Amino acid sequence: MLAAFLVTRPASAQMSDPRYPVCMRTYGVQVGDRMDCVFMSLDQCQASALGLPATCLLNPYFAPRSVRPHRVER
């Protein structure tokens, strides 16, 4: 039972904000394993990921705002 406790790690915090279309996934001992969905473009994410053990990907939870058609007044 003690071995199972020693092997488990606490879950890393992840931020999957549905308002942003791009996420940066970081990994490794020094920076931790996490996904931060706070980027508006792949270029913005890649600039932030430069030099880090990270990759940029599309946010699987992205929910673009729907564009409502205007109501025609009569």
N, C-alpha and C positions, 0 to 999 in steps of 0.2 A: 504494500500500500504506500509506503514511504517513497519507493522508487517512482511511482506514478506521479506523486506530488512534485518530486524534484525535476521530472521531465517536462511537466506542463509549464507554459509561460502565460503571463497575463495577456489578454487580447490587446492588440494595439488599437489606438483610437483611429477611427477613419472618418473622414468628412466627405460625404457624397451629396453635396448640395445640388438639388435638381435645377437650380437656376443657371448653372455653368455647364457648358457643353464639353469641356476638356478636363481630364484628371491627370495628375502626376503620381505615379506609383514609385515610391522609394523602397529600397530594400537594403539589408545589410546590418551588421552589428553596430557600426558607427552612427548611422542615421536612422535606424529602425525601419520596420516594415509598416508602411501605411499608404493610404491613398488619399490625396487631397484634391478635391474637385472644386477648384477656385479660379479656373482659367477660362478666358473667353475665346482663345485660339490656340492651335497647336504651336504656332510660332512663339507665343507668349510663354507657354509651358516649357518648350524646348530651351528658351533663353534662361529660364529659372532652373532647369535641370542640368545645365552645363556644368560638367565636373563632378556631378553626383552620380551614385549608382541608382539611376532612375530611368523611367520610360514614360512617355506621354501617350495617352489613349483617350478615346471618346468616352464620355461619362455614360455608363449604362442606365443611369437614373435621370438623365436630362429630360426635362419636360418644358419644351418651348411654350411661351405664352401663345395662346390662340388669338388670332386676329379676328375680332368680332366685326362682322359687316355692319355698317351703320343702318340705323333704322330710317326708313323713309317716312317723313311726316306727311300726312294728308290733310 
